[in-house]
Amino acid sequence: MSLCFARRPTLATIIVATALATTLACGAKEPPARKSGAADLVGAGATFPYPLYRAWFSEFERREGVRINYFAVGSSEGMRLL
């Protein structure tokens, strides 16, 4: 897999790409059975990191059987909803 950047990547881009690659490259295991009546986690906030969060939440659900519903509504709206 190669990443193509139109300009030199920023430190933030490198950190996000590294975190995502690490998350996706971790060893696979069978997902635990989802318990009936298990509560989902719900959150809301920033839109910029949402693609990374989505990958993390998907992996977390696969490994732990807990679903996280995140609404990318913007930082200010996410704080307002607290």
GUFI-25474 format. One record per residue (C-alpha): residue number from 0; chain; x, y, z. Coordinates in nm, 3 decimals. Layout:
N
seq | mol | c1 | c2 | c3
NUM | A | X | Y | Z
...
# end
This chain:
82
seq | mol | c1 | c2 | c3
0 | A | 0.000 | 0.000 | 0.000
1 | A | 0.141 | 0.338 | -0.087
2 | A | 0.020 | 0.680 | 0.010
3 | A | 0.051 | 0.960 | -0.240
4 | A | 0.084 | 1.311 | -0.106
5 | A | 0.068 | 1.619 | -0.325
6 | A | 0.296 | 1.792 | -0.076
7 | A | 0.510 | 1.693 | 0.218
8 | A | 0.295 | 1.522 | 0.482
9 | A | 0.242 | 1.709 | 0.806
10 | A | 0.318 | 1.558 | 1.145
11 | A | -0.055 | 1.519 | 1.208
12 | A | -0.095 | 1.324 | 0.882
13 | A | 0.192 | 1.094 | 0.976
14 | A | 0.050 | 1.034 | 1.325
15 | A | -0.300 | 0.959 | 1.195
16 | A | -0.169 | 0.728 | 0.920
17 | A | 0.054 | 0.544 | 1.168
18 | A | -0.226 | 0.503 | 1.422
19 | A | -0.464 | 0.374 | 1.155
20 | A | -0.207 | 0.130 | 1.014
21 | A | -0.127 | 0.004 | 1.364
22 | A | -0.494 | -0.041 | 1.446
23 | A | -0.564 | -0.233 | 1.126
24 | A | -0.248 | -0.443 | 1.146
25 | A | -0.307 | -0.577 | 1.496
26 | A | -0.358 | -0.951 | 1.517
27 | A | -0.703 | -1.079 | 1.439
28 | A | -0.906 | -1.290 | 1.676
29 | A | -1.259 | -1.417 | 1.683
30 | A | -1.506 | -1.152 | 1.791
31 | A | -1.678 | -1.224 | 2.119
32 | A | -2.045 | -1.305 | 2.107
33 | A | -2.257 | -0.994 | 2.143
34 | A | -2.456 | -1.026 | 2.462
35 | A | -2.827 | -0.975 | 2.427
36 | A | -2.927 | -0.647 | 2.583
37 | A | -2.570 | -0.514 | 2.565
38 | A | -2.569 | -0.134 | 2.565
39 | A | -2.428 | 0.054 | 2.272
40 | A | -2.202 | 0.351 | 2.339
41 | A | -2.307 | 0.681 | 2.182
42 | A | -2.095 | 0.989 | 2.126
43 | A | -2.078 | 1.301 | 1.913
44 | A | -1.805 | 1.545 | 1.821
45 | A | -1.544 | 1.649 | 1.568
46 | A | -1.576 | 1.566 | 1.200
47 | A | -1.204 | 1.579 | 1.107
48 | A | -1.095 | 1.262 | 1.297
49 | A | -1.414 | 1.070 | 1.210
50 | A | -1.252 | 0.841 | 0.948
51 | A | -0.994 | 0.732 | 1.205
52 | A | -1.258 | 0.693 | 1.477
53 | A | -1.472 | 0.485 | 1.241
54 | A | -1.183 | 0.243 | 1.186
55 | A | -1.111 | 0.224 | 1.559
56 | A | -1.477 | 0.172 | 1.649
57 | A | -1.518 | -0.100 | 1.388
58 | A | -1.212 | -0.284 | 1.520
59 | A | -1.330 | -0.239 | 1.881
60 | A | -1.671 | -0.383 | 1.796
61 | A | -1.508 | -0.676 | 1.615
62 | A | -1.282 | -0.753 | 1.911
63 | A | -1.499 | -0.666 | 2.210
64 | A | -1.854 | -0.698 | 2.081
65 | A | -1.940 | -0.341 | 2.188
66 | A | -2.088 | -0.108 | 1.928
67 | A | -1.999 | 0.263 | 1.935
68 | A | -2.229 | 0.502 | 1.752
69 | A | -2.046 | 0.829 | 1.685
70 | A | -2.213 | 1.128 | 1.525
71 | A | -1.967 | 1.360 | 1.350
72 | A | -2.152 | 1.685 | 1.411
73 | A | -1.859 | 1.917 | 1.487
74 | A | -1.671 | 1.989 | 1.808
75 | A | -1.898 | 2.267 | 1.930
76 | A | -2.215 | 2.066 | 1.876
77 | A | -2.056 | 1.762 | 2.042
78 | A | -1.977 | 1.968 | 2.353
79 | A | -2.327 | 2.114 | 2.351
80 | A | -2.478 | 1.766 | 2.349
81 | A | -2.289 | 1.663 | 2.664
# end
